[in-house]
Amino acid sequence: MNAVHKEVLLHGLEHTQGIIDGIIEELDLEAYAFDIRLILVEAITNAYYHGNLSDCTKPIYIRYLLRDELLKLQVEDSGEGGRDLVIPQNISSDELLDDGGRGLYLISCFSDSVEMIRNTMYISKNVCPS
C-alpha cells in the first residue's frame, strides 16, 4: 500500500469540520470516522484555544500520514510551546461533565498513543483502510 502524507493549514475553527471530513474521505477511513472526528476536533480546539489563544490569525498545522494500518496525526499550534500539558489516562465521573478538561482524555481513549511535545500533539491510531 502506498503511504499518504499531507499537511493542511487552518486559521480559526470555521472550516474544521470540512477539513476533517476531507481527510477521512481521502484516506478512505469512513469506518473510523467517529473516532477520527473526535480526535481531531478535540486536538484542533485545544490548539486554537490554548496554543493560539483564540487568535484567528495564527495558523494550526494538521499533518497526517497513513501507512499500512497506522494513521499518524499531528496538530501543531502557533503558541510558544513548552506549556506543561499532562494527557490524563483516567478521569473522575465528576470531571467528565465539566466544560473543559475532558478533551485530552477523550483523545487518549480513542487513539492508541498521544503525546504533546512543545506545541505539537502527536497521535497514532491503528486502522484497517477499506
N, C-alpha and C positions, 0 to 999 in steps of 0.2 A: 504494500500500500504506500502511495506517495504521501509525504508529510505536507500539511498545510500550516503555514506560519505567516501571520499577518499582524498588522498594527492598525488601530483605529484611534482617532483623536476626537475627544469630546469636550465641549465647553458647556458648563452648566448641566442641568439634568433633563432638559426639554426633549432631547432625542434619544434618551437612554433605551427606552423600550424598542424602538425601531432598530437600533444598533444591535441589541441583544438578539432580537428575532432574526436579523440578518446573519449573525454568527451561527446561530442554531441551524438555520436553513442551509447556509453554505457548507457546514460540516456534516449535514445530514444526521443530526442528533436529536430529532424530534422525540424519540423515546426518552430522552433525558431533559426535555425542555423545562419541566418544572424545576428540577434541581439547578440547572444552569441559570435560569432566570433568577431564582432566589439568590444564588451565589453572587452573580454579577450585579444585581440591583443593590444588594447589601454592601458589596465592596465599593461600587461606584458612589453610592450615597455616603459611605464613610469617607471616601476620598474627597468628595465635594465639601461636606460639612466640616470635617475635622482637619483634612490636609490643606484644602484650598480656602478654608474659612468662608465658604459660601460665595466666593468670588468667581463670577461667570467668565471673567477674562483669563483666568488661569486654566490651562488645559489639564485634562485627565487622559492618560495614555492607557489603552486597553490592548494588550498583546495576547494572542492565542496561538497555540501550537497543538495540532492533533497529529500524533504519530502512532500508528497501530491502534492500540486500545487505551492510550493515555492522552488525556486532554490536560494541557498546562495553560493556565491563565495568569496574567499579570495585570494588576491595576495599579498604576503609578500616579500619584497626585503631584502637584507642583509646590507642595509645602516645604518647610525647612528640613523635614525628616528628623530622625533621632528621637522622636517622642516615644515615651515608654508605652508600648501597646502590648498588653497581655491578651492572648486569644484564649478565652475560657474553654475548658474541656467539659465543664458542667455548669449548671445554673439552677438556682433555687426556684421553686414554683412561684414565689413572690416576685422575683426578678423577671420571670418570663412574661409578665403582663406590664412591665414598666415601659414607658415611652421610648427609652433609649437603653443601649447596652446589650440587647439580645442579638443584634445583627452579626457580630463576630462569632457568637456561639452558634447561630444558625449556619454560618459559612462552614464552621468546623464540623457540624453534623452532616452536611450534605456534600462534603468533599472528603477526599482521602488524606490530604495534608494541606495545611495552610500555615504560612509564616509571613511575618512582616519584617522586612529589612529596610531600615531608613524610611523612605516614603513609597515603597513598593510592596504590595501584597502579592505573594506567590501562592498559587492554589493549584493542586493537582486532583484530577478525578479520573478513575478508571471507567471507560465507556466501551461499548461494543457498537461501532458505527453500523448503520443499516447497509 
